[in-house]
Amino acid sequence: MINLKINNIQVKAKEGSSVLEAASSAGFDVPAMCNYNGLEQFTSCMVCVVKDRNGGALMPSCAVKAQEGMDIVTEDEEIFEARKTALELLLSEHSGDCEAPCRIACPAFMNIPLMNRHIAQEDLQSAFEVVIKDIALPRVLGRICPAPCEGACKRKAVDQPVAVCLLKRFAADNFKFIAQPSKPDKNKAVAIIGAGPAGLAAAFFLQSAGIKAEVFDNHEKPGGSLRYDLDEKELDKAVLDQEIEVIKNCGVTFHQNSNIDSKRFEELIKNYEAVIVATGNYTDKIGSWGLENNGKTLLVNKSTYLTNIEKVFAVGNVNRSGKLAIRSLAQGKEVAKIVIELLQEGVIKGKSRKFNSVLGKLISEEFPEYLNEASSDNRYEPGNDGFSLEVARKEAARCIHCDCRKPENCKLRNYAEEYDVSKKRFAYTKRKPVKKHIKTDLVVYEPGKCIKCGICVRITAKQKEKFGFTFIGRGFDVEIGAPFNRSLEAALEKTAREVAEACPTGALCGF
Amino acid sequence: MISTIDNIINITGTGKEAVISILQAIQKEYNYLPEEALERVCEITEITHAEIIGIASFYKQFRLLPAGKHFIKVCIGTACHVKGADRVYDSVKRELDIGDDEDTDSDGVFTVEKVSCLGCCTLAPVVQIDNITYGHVNPSMAKKIINDFLDNNNKAKAVRTLKPVKDELQGEIRVGLGSCCIASGSGDIKEAIEEVVYKNDLNVNIKHVGCVGMCHQVPLVEIVANKNKDSRLYAHVKPEDIKPILDAHFKPHNLFKRWKNNIESFIEKLQYEERWEGIEKYSIDVREKHVHAFLGNQLPIATEFRGIINPGDIDEYLTRGGFSGLKKAFSMKPGDVIEEVTSSGLKGRGGAGYLTGVKWQVVAEQNSDEKYLICNGDEGDPGAFMDRMLLESYPLRIIEGVIIAAYAVGASKGLLYIRAEYPLAVIRVREALDNCYERGMLGDNIMNSGFSFNLEIKEGAGAFVCGEETALIASVEGKRGFPRYRPPYPAEKGLWNKPTLINNTETFAQVPYILSKGYNKFASVGTKDSRGTKVFALAGKVNRGGLIEVPMGITIRQIVEDIGGGVQNSKRLKAVQIGGPSGGCIPHFLADKPVDFDSLEEAGAMMGSGGLVVLDETDCMVDIARYFLSFTQDESCGKCTFCRVGTKRMLDILEKLHDGKAVEKDLDELKSLAEWTKKGSLCGLGKTAPNPVLSTLQYFHDEYMAHIKGVCPTGKCKPLITYKINDKCIGCTICAQNCPVEAIAFKPHEIHEIDVDECTKCDICRQECPSEAVYVE
């Protein structure tokens, strides 16, 4: 055994083990991408750099053997910057989107491409689950949303955007959703002022998470602007009623015709764990409740929706006038999450979006690469009743799957998030065109997302593939691929699943 | 094809390590690597498809696409670059009508390639067509050299047999046959000499000598007549000068020939009145001041007997004291040999300057059944040709040094790893090796010492990174030239995981001297921490370029002014680029810095392998930084992130500067990225690649700032300049006639104009204009 110090703690390491192994078996998390269990180390990504206090130079921990008397530091400012710079360099040549741009454009961050894929496979339950995860009133929104998602759709460059909004309506209309009534702690309740889209969404997500939500609204019926600002032509109120019924069935309590004045407001603050102001448009009356404002809107923390009063949050049009129901709905969801965390963990975390690599508009030579996986039909336009299953399936199949297949377990993305990386830092040149190689139903290879760590090369060599993968060329232009331009089928006869699993990025992914 | 491949493999063997040799043989056969051939290799050897493509696409020597019948290699080494190699390249491609993304003409006759350095820096810009090298090429000469090549190619060479030397020699004729000499035409000179000697039946010894170092004077011929032992050196000799020169020194051997010769000379005299003038012009007396200045400040140790000995002649080497160092070593214990080398203070000449004796000690201490030795001759720096010259001219000295080292560390097998672009070096070394084996200097029981050692040549395949020792080892093992993290150092775990001593060629060339003359003699030269001498390739904007060997501690000014005879064309010295892509630019105001390991590093450069390129006031430092970065970026193996992507992003910023599109913030990022690349790269290539950027940023910040404002002060960055004609124009139409893109209208007797939209900034008009009317703005 070897005795060394890691982050000032004396640890023992097995003879011949690397500093990376020593650190991780001592419980220190050192990021690493090109290292893979059971394969000889290659040392290319350079994100695993650490320092030995004796000497102080940065060194790749995967390549350095643990030695007696080492005094390793796995984290400090210089190491952080080195890893960050390495990740930024890797991302500067990363051609791909983490999330589809439609999802990024959606204020509710709904996983649109995933919904599309479920519809295309006629898995309507899964499709609905994707929708309801982020959108509390999907049937309503499926009718009134101006669909910023479709404006961002990558398919637009090829022909027309995917009819996302109508597909969402289809998903919501065609699945009978029965909310499970939750039985929350009666003594811990959150007051929500206003039963418009923001208030309804906040109430729905709080109640679904097991927190009692009580809505105080000054109208006769819940719905706010959805009910009172839209005429029947714009929105069939029966649909709204049905959606509100679902929320009521969850267990949300509605106090209609409640007139909140400053006295009542103070009582709410006193009696509830948190108060969410979702009144819709700002009025002077709201301004008199003691909430900080500029005479037109309330002033809140943009990340946490917290007002100047402790435990009081505000969302929706009261913060920023405008008539975008989906935005209010999204904020209702976000504030619910923040309040849930406050009540469950005692901290206000604020909203956050994970690091996202953005490819940008498709260029024509990339169209065929994407259309390989999609229907090449033009956009389907349904009648007033929305899509039939048959047409919905066809329309959903137009989605080109531009989102990454490893959005959760891509190391590059996760480290980029952890090291607060900017993808734009080294964006000096145009990206390389996207290429997608597909081994039917098994694996997709996108060289533009490859970090040239060679794990796949080592795996195919180890498993004695006839062709396998190899490094082609050298330097910045080096690519990994099959020798002699062989197909993926030929290259990965035995190892398709294994390499997809092992690839640290979305370059090689399973279906 | 299959049988050809099978024959190749019969020779190379079927092991994985043979892959590079196999590919070299296939390429030699077909000029490229046909897929069918590679498939066959995979079928009958241990080499897999993935490996063969991985390797074929890694090394520059290999082509996967068919090539033309002839290769035109345009050297873009540093010395050539500063003298306009890019424009030469463009003009050659234009001449052959080859598109931007192509490299072969439509008839499949010529393939045009850029090559990082042909090692003929004193003849810059240099273009090589197959085996013929053209020096001092300018863009307007593209057509001329291509035609000349085609003419020559069609001519059959006369074959002549010379009689063996007999009786008393009339004297000796020494012809320099280093690559520079050959490139400048010494092969033709040699033929001319042989012809005269044959015709006149002269009884002289025609001797090929290695590089004299005076590459700025090539081709050189030295005549030593026996009568008076007087030696006479002729510079810039042309084949037609040979007869008069030889006539002046030697009388034909037999009477009839003498008489015939007289008549012929008489007739010739009638025809060529000025015959003597020409020769006088070329004659240099070694006592002459500038020759003395060039040679007098030098101290030949690695290059001892330069211009005197025949590189491959083992007898001559022996009579001049050759192998006495080895004899001495064999009389000592290996440990004492190491002690001797350590005491001499010799540091590795490959760049980093590690103490040679200490390295030997580490290898000697390893407990292993087998140890290897590698002589690193993979010199790839653009603007450096020391290793090439040493290998071509002093192969025996290098071999002697290698054997001494092998004895000291206990190595039983050795390799001379020689760069692919140095075919002549390979020939010379092979000849020397054969001679050594024949004389028992290699093989079993060398010189009855009981020590056995085998040495062979391994040819590189064109990858700068293989100068890095771990990459070199990977390459010898038949893999892609990926370096790996050190430690373990090759001294502990090297070739085939055995302890391996790797030293640079020049280091080995210094060793025999230390042994034969004693460590004290060597240590008395140089400075406290940098002992002995250093060989430099002096080139660029200097009057007298060449291979020089100087004591450590000499100042840059002494090198440039005294040895180099100052900057060309009376321009002012701007900087000296030392150490190639790993080194830096030392500005003129630091020219009094001594040249040694520490001072150079302190100034932001490094010894590197010893390229020394002189830059004058017309050189753009942003362009120089961009030049080196594009070199290292191109040569990066592509393994570690900082080098693979970091150098590319640095180059992106330099391109922005070059195009006048950079902003001040880009300079901060450039510096920051340079520092991270230095800190974060895996091997020496990446760690030193930022040096040219950092040193120019430090010393020439103003020039970077000027580029941000859209101005290239020296007018070198093409996107920032325009060509114009002023009223000095005499209307001679030469510019219009020479313009390759018809950007100048033909208007006799009028002031000409350049159409800026058509102009490709090839510089031909400016070079051709007789009245200096073309200028750059």
Contacts between the chains, C-beta under 8 A, distances in Angstrom:
chain1	res1	chain2	res2	distance
A	42	B	639	7.6
A	43	B	484	6.8
A	43	B	485	5.3
A	43	B	639	7.6
A	43	B	640	6.9
A	43	B	682	6.2
A	44	B	639	4.9
A	44	B	640	5.3
A	44	B	641	6.7
A	44	B	644	7.9
A	44	B	682	7.7
A	45	B	640	7.8
A	45	B	641	5.7
A	46	B	640	5.3
A	46	B	641	4.7
A	46	B	642	5.8
A	46	B	680	5.5
A	46	B	681	8.0
A	46	B	682	7.2
A	47	B	641	7.7
A	49	B	680	6.8
A	57	B	679	7.6
A	58	B	679	5.5
A	58	B	680	6.3
A	59	B	485	7.5
A	60	B	485	6.0
A	60	B	682	7.1
A	63	B	484	7.2
A	63	B	485	3.6
A	64	B	485	7.0
A	65	B	487	8.0
A	81	B	676	7.8
A	82	B	676	6.7
A	82	B	679	6.8
A	82	B	680	5.6
A	85	B	642	7.8
A	85	B	673	7.6
A	85	B	676	4.8
A	85	B	680	7.2
A	86	B	641	4.8
A	86	B	642	6.6
A	86	B	680	6.5
A	89	B	641	5.3
A	89	B	642	6.9
A	89	B	645	3.9
A	89	B	646	5.7
A	89	B	649	6.6
A	90	B	641	5.8
A	90	B	645	6.6
A	92	B	645	6.3
A	92	B	649	6.3
A	93	B	645	6.2
A	425	B	669	7.8
A	426	B	645	7.6
A	426	B	649	4.5
A	426	B	652	7.6
A	426	B	673	7.8
A	428	B	649	6.3
A	428	B	652	3.6
A	428	B	653	6.8
A	428	B	655	8.0
A	428	B	656	6.9
A	429	B	652	5.6
A	451	B	641	7.7
A	452	B	638	6.5
A	452	B	639	7.7
A	452	B	644	7.0
A	457	B	50	7.0
A	457	B	54	7.9
A	460	B	50	6.8
A	461	B	48	7.3
A	461	B	50	6.4
A	465	B	50	7.7
A	466	B	48	8.0
A	466	B	49	6.9
A	467	B	49	5.0
A	467	B	50	6.6
A	468	B	48	7.1
A	468	B	49	7.3
A	468	B	50	4.5
A	469	B	50	6.6
A	470	B	49	7.6
A	470	B	50	3.7
A	470	B	51	7.1
A	470	B	53	5.2
A	470	B	54	4.2
A	471	B	54	5.0
A	471	B	57	7.5
A	471	B	58	7.2
A	471	B	480	6.3
A	471	B	638	7.5
A	472	B	53	6.2
A	472	B	54	7.2
A	472	B	57	4.9
A	473	B	57	4.9
A	473	B	58	7.5
A	473	B	638	7.5
A	474	B	57	7.1
A	474	B	58	5.0
A	474	B	463	7.6
A	474	B	480	7.5
A	474	B	636	7.3
A	474	B	637	5.6
A	474	B	638	4.7
A	475	B	633	6.6
A	475	B	634	6.2
A	475	B	635	7.0
A	475	B	636	4.4
A	475	B	637	6.9
A	475	B	638	4.5
A	475	B	644	6.6
A	476	B	633	6.4
A	476	B	636	6.7
A	476	B	638	6.5
A	476	B	644	5.7
A	476	B	645	6.6
A	476	B	647	7.6
A	476	B	648	4.3
A	477	B	638	7.5
A	478	B	638	3.6
A	478	B	644	7.3
A	483	B	49	4.3
A	483	B	50	5.3
A	483	B	52	7.1
A	483	B	53	3.7
A	483	B	54	7.6
A	484	B	35	6.2
A	484	B	38	7.7
A	484	B	39	7.7
A	484	B	49	6.3
A	484	B	53	6.5
A	486	B	49	7.8
